[in-house]
Amino acid sequence: MLILFPLLLSCRPLPSLLVLLDPYTAELLAAEGLDAAALRRELRAAFRVRVQVVDPLAEAAVEAERLARASGAGWVFLAPLLPLDAEALAASLPEVRFLREQPLSPRAPNLRRLRFQREEAWRAAGTIAARMLTQPSLLGGDQARGAPKAGLLQAVPTLQGSLEADAFRQGFLSEAGPELLVERTIGSLTDTGQARRLLERMQEEGVAVFMLKTYALSGFCLEFLRAEGGMAILEDGAGRGAFPDQVALWLEEDLAGALRNLGSTPDGEPVLGPVRLRSGAVLRSSPARAELGFPEMFE
């Protein structure tokens, strides 16, 4: 019996996990090498995984409930950009446990909070941005306006975005003075005219390194920087391939690592997701990279 017991434990079926993604998140994960097949491989020791992309033309809440019921999964991960009320969905399926990234603790007992450690990563990014300002060979451009500055450009303020911007600010101010940080808010997710006006104004003020929390406007902002000069720090890697000379840093969330943490996280505590800082090609090829610290970015 003592010999058979561990064998019986090893034969227990793995819990099932349904990963529900919006099209943008699915595309972003695929660009990072984490498509459905890769996600299943990464999690094969912990879960039986099924990945579904929710039809953007369908009503997200209705479709998510239908897919969750049809799958019979014990766990369902909800991508953060799915336009649905996770509390209401969890209440409608009390036998299913849900996981979603959100800034506040959930009320539903079967809804767990996922917290990617983005604030820690943004704090490090702020430190690196301040150090970049001390490397003229890295920044290039016209230094006639005086000391180069960093800029924080946000499309619209959100609770999570404000926490991350504050972390970036803390990291920056640990290495540089407040006079070297310029902050602006566009006030829209789609207004390219206002985005251009603010980018031009920031450049006139001497901004050379831009932290872009601009979401759908990030592509436009990167096009501007390619034409007019400047380097960017991005909250994901979506633009790094198309704009290799502009993207200095970007953040990579480890979704597979977060989902692996499900089983070891006590009830009532947020599930933590690792976030790594990645260097763009422009930093990896720079001889000044050793001065920035954070050597793990270049491994």
N, C-alpha and C positions, 0 to 999 in steps of 0.2 A: 504493500500500500504506500509506504514512504517513497518508493521508487516511482510509482505511478502518479503520485500527486503532482509533482512538477510537470510531468508529461501532460496531465489533464489540463493544468493551467495554461500550458503553451498551446493547447489545441482550442482554447476558447476563441470564438470569433471576435475579430477586431470590431470596435464601435464604428458606426457608419457616419460619414460626414458629407454633407451637401454644401458645396461652395457656390454661392449665387453671386455673379458678377454683373456689373453694368458694362456696356461695350467699351467705354474708355479705359476702365481698369483692366479689362481683359486684354486690350491692345497693349497697354503699358506693361503688364506682366509678361506678355509674350515677347516684347522688345527686350526685356531683361532675362529672357531665357526660361521663364516660368509659365509655359503654357499648360494646358490641362494635363498632358502626358507627363511633363516634368513635375507638376505638383503632385500627381499620384505617386511618382517614384520617390519624391522627397518624403512623403508621408506614409509610405507603405508599411512601415514598422509600427505605426500608431493608429491608422484609420483605413477603412475602406472608403475611398474618396470618389465622389462624382462631382464634376464641374459643369455648371450650366450658366450660360449668358442670358440674362433676362431680355426678352424682346423689347426694344425701346418704344415700339408702337403699342405695346400692351399696357394696361394699368398695372403698375409695378406691384402694388400690394396684393391684388387679386392673383397675378401670375406667380408671385413668390409663394403665396399660400398654396396654390395648386401644385407647384413643383415640390414643395416641402411635403405635402400629403402624399403625392405620387411616389416619392423616393422612399418613404418610410425611414428616413435618416433620423438618428438620435440627436445629431448636432447639425445646425445650419449656420454657416457663416454668411453674413449680409455685407456686401461691399458698401462702403460709406456713401457712394454717389447714387445708390438706388433711392428714388424718390418715394419713400414709404415711411410709415410710422412703425418703428420696430417694436415699441411697447404694445401697440394694438395687435400686431401680428403675433407676438409672443403670447398675448392673452388668448388669442383665438386657437392656439395650438399648445396647450399647457403641458402636453406629454413630450414636446420637443424642446431641446435646449438651443438657444440662439446666442450668437456672438457677433457683436458689431462695435466698430470704433466710434466712440462718442466721448465728449468732454466730461459729462456728469454720470454719476452712478445711476443705473437703471432702477425702475420701481418694480417691474415684473420679476418674480423670483426665478423664472427660467430664461432671463436675458442677462448675459454676461457682457461686461464692458471690456473692450480691447483698447489698450493704450500703447500705441507705438511711441517709442522713446525719442520723439522728434524734438522735444525741447532741449534735451541733452545734445543732440546733433546740431541744432541751430546755435546753441551756445558756442560749440566748437567752431562752427562756421563763422560766427562773429569774430572770434579770436583770429582765425586765419585771414579774414577780410582786413582786419586792422594791420596784420603783419604784411599783407600784400601791398599796402600803401607805402611801405618802406623800401619797396623793390622797384626802382625806376625802370630797370631793364625788363621787368616783367610787364609793367603797365604800358610802357611806350607812350605815344600820343604827345600832346602839347602840355608841357608842364609850366607854361608861362603864367597861368592863372594862380600859381602858388601851390601849396601843398595839395596833393590829390586827396579826394574824399571818397567815402563809401556812401551809397544811397540805399534806402529801404523804400521800395515802391510797392504799395498794396493796391489791389483792385478795389475790394470792399472789405471793411473790417468784419471779422467773425470772432467768436469766442476763442476757438482753437487757434486761429490765425494770430490773434492778439497775444496769446500766450507764447507762440513761437517767435513772433516779432520781438517780444520783450526779452526772450532768451537770447536772440541774436544781439540785441542791444547790450545786454549784460556782458556777453562775451567780447563784443567790440570795445566797450568802455573799460574792460580790464586791461586793454593794451593801448588804447588811444583816447584822446580827449573828445568831449561831446561836440566841439566845433568841427570835427572831421566827419560827422554823421549827419546826412540830410534825409529827412523823412517826408514822404508825400503819399496821398491817397487819391486814386482816380475817381472813386465813387461810382463805378460801373464795371460790369463784367464784359462789356462789348464796345465801349466808347473809344475807338482808336484815335479819334481826334484829340480827346483830352489826354490819352496816354502819350501821344506824340508831344503835345505841349509841355507836359510835365517832364518827359525825358529830355527835351531840349533845354528846359529851365534848369534841370539838375546838372546837365553837362555844363551850362554856363556858370553854375556855381562850383564847378571843379570836380564833379563826381566821375570817377573812373571805374569803380566796382559797384555793380548794382545787385542788390538782393531783390529778386523778383518774386513776389507773392501775387501773381497776376493771372493765374488760372488760364482761361481761354484766351487772354490777351498776351500770353507769354511768347507765342510765335511771332506776333506783331512786334513786341518789344525786342526780341532777338534780331529780327530783320532790321530794325532801327539801329541796333548796336553794330550790326555787320556793316551798315552803310556809313554810320557816323563815328564809330569807335566806342570801345567800352567792353568790359567783361562782366559776366553774370554768374550769380549763384542761384541755382534752381531748386525747387522743392521736390522735383522728380527728374528722371533722366530722359524725358520725352524729347527734348530738343538737342540732345548732345550730338547725335549723328549728323543732323542737318547744319548745325552751327558749331563745328569743332573749335573754331578760333575764338568763340565768344563765351562758351560755357567753361568756367573755371572749376566750379564745384557743383555737385548735385547730391541729393539724398536718396538712398535706396532702402526702402522698407523691406524687411525680411518676413514676408507673409508666411512662408513655410515654417520658419522658426517660431513665429507667433502661434501658429496652429499646433505645433508640437508642444508648446507650453500649456495647452489646455489641460492635459491630464495631471500636471504637477502643480497647478495653481489652486490654492484653497478657495472654497466657496466664499463669496463676499469680497474677494480681492480682484482687482483688475488683472486681466491676462496681459502680460507685457510682450510687446513685439520689438525685436532689435531693429535699430536704424543705423546704417553705415554711411559715413561721408565718403564720396567717391571723387576723385580728381578727374577733371576733363583733360583732353589731349593737350591743351595749351599749358597746363601745369605740369603734366607728366614729362613733357619735353623741355621744361625750363630748368636751367642750371640753378635757379634761385629756389627751387622747391625745398631744399634742405633747410632753408631759413624759416620756412613756414611751420616746422614741427609736424606732428601727426603723421609719422612715416607710414603708418598702416594704410593710408590712402594710396600709397604708391606701390603697394605689394602686388 
